[in-house]
Amino acid sequence: MSARRPPPSVVHVARTHAVVALVIFASVALLHVLTRNLPGIEFRRSTYLLALGLGALYALTAALVWRGLPPGRQLSRCCTLLYLPRPSFGLPLLRLTDEPEFRAHFQKPPPPAG
């Protein structure tokens, strides 16, 4: 079984989700380091769990999109909603997900003949 590289549109969408996940994780870590000793600012455990859960969702989405697994396409659509407030960033990404090569990446390959 050879590992094939996904089409460029899939690579772009998966990397975008992966970068967002990394930014979320880095932001949580930085926020914790900067505020842990400040008496006026404290975050509950649920705040960290929610933020880390969001980062995990984006990381999972990136992995599913890269591998071409069907839930990745739906999760990618949901995760792309975060990008829409910046139309110059979000709309091209949505257009990429509508391209035939992107959609074809999530189709099951035909069974081997023979």
C-alpha positions in Angstrom: 0.0 0.0 0.0 1.7 3.2 -1.1 1.1 6.5 0.5 0.0 9.0 -2.1 0.1 12.7 -1.7 -3.3 14.3 -1.7 -4.3 16.9 -4.3 -3.1 20.5 -3.8 -6.6 21.7 -2.7 -6.7 19.0 0.0 -3.2 19.8 1.2 -4.1 23.5 1.5 -7.3 22.9 3.5 -5.6 20.3 5.8 -2.6 22.5 6.4 -4.9 25.5 7.2 -6.7 23.5 9.8 -3.4 22.1 11.2 -2.0 25.7 11.5 -5.2 26.8 13.3 -4.8 23.9 15.7 -1.2 24.8 16.4 -2.1 28.4 17.0 -4.8 27.4 19.5 -2.5 25.2 21.4 0.3 27.8 21.4 -2.2 30.5 22.6 -3.4 28.3 25.4 0.1 27.6 26.6 1.2 31.3 26.3 -2.0 32.5 28.1 -1.3 30.0 30.9 2.3 31.1 31.3 1.5 34.8 31.2 -1.4 34.7 33.6 -0.7 31.9 36.1 0.8 34.2 38.7 -1.5 37.1 38.2 -4.0 37.3 41.1 -6.7 39.3 39.2 -6.8 36.9 36.3 -7.6 33.3 36.6 -9.1 30.8 34.3 -11.1 27.7 35.3 -10.3 24.3 34.2 -13.3 24.3 31.9 -11.7 27.2 30.0 -8.6 25.3 29.2 -10.6 22.1 28.3 -12.8 24.1 25.9 -9.9 25.7 24.2 -7.8 22.5 24.0 -10.9 20.7 22.7 -11.3 23.2 20.0 -7.6 22.8 19.1 -8.0 19.0 19.1 -11.1 19.3 16.8 -9.0 21.3 14.2 -6.1 18.8 14.5 -8.5 15.9 14.0 -10.1 17.6 11.0 -6.7 18.2 9.4 -5.8 14.6 9.8 -9.2 13.3 8.5 -9.0 15.7 5.5 -5.4 14.6 4.7 -6.4 10.9 4.8 -9.6 11.5 2.8 -11.9 10.0 5.4 -15.6 11.0 4.9 -16.1 12.7 8.3 -13.2 15.0 7.4 -15.2 16.7 4.7 -18.1 17.5 7.0 -15.8 18.6 9.9 -13.9 20.8 7.5 -17.0 22.6 6.5 -17.8 23.2 10.2 -14.3 24.3 11.0 -14.2 26.7 8.0 -17.0 28.7 9.6 -14.4 30.2 11.9 -12.6 31.7 8.9 -15.7 33.4 7.3 -15.5 36.6 9.3 -12.5 37.3 7.1 -14.0 36.8 3.7 -10.7 37.1 1.9 -9.5 34.1 3.9 -12.6 32.0 4.4 -14.3 32.2 1.0 -11.3 30.9 -1.1 -11.1 28.0 1.4 -14.8 27.2 0.9 -14.4 27.4 -2.8 -11.5 24.9 -2.6 -13.7 22.4 -0.7 -16.2 22.6 -3.6 -13.7 21.7 -6.3 -14.1 18.2 -7.9 -10.6 17.1 -7.0 -11.3 17.9 -3.3 -14.6 16.0 -3.4 -13.0 13.1 -5.3 -10.4 12.7 -2.5 -13.1 11.5 -0.2 -14.5 8.9 -2.5 -13.7 5.2 -1.9 -11.3 3.9 -4.4 -12.7 1.2 -6.7 -11.9 -2.4 -5.6 -8.9 -3.9 -7.3 -9.7 -5.9 -10.4 -8.8 -9.6 -10.4 
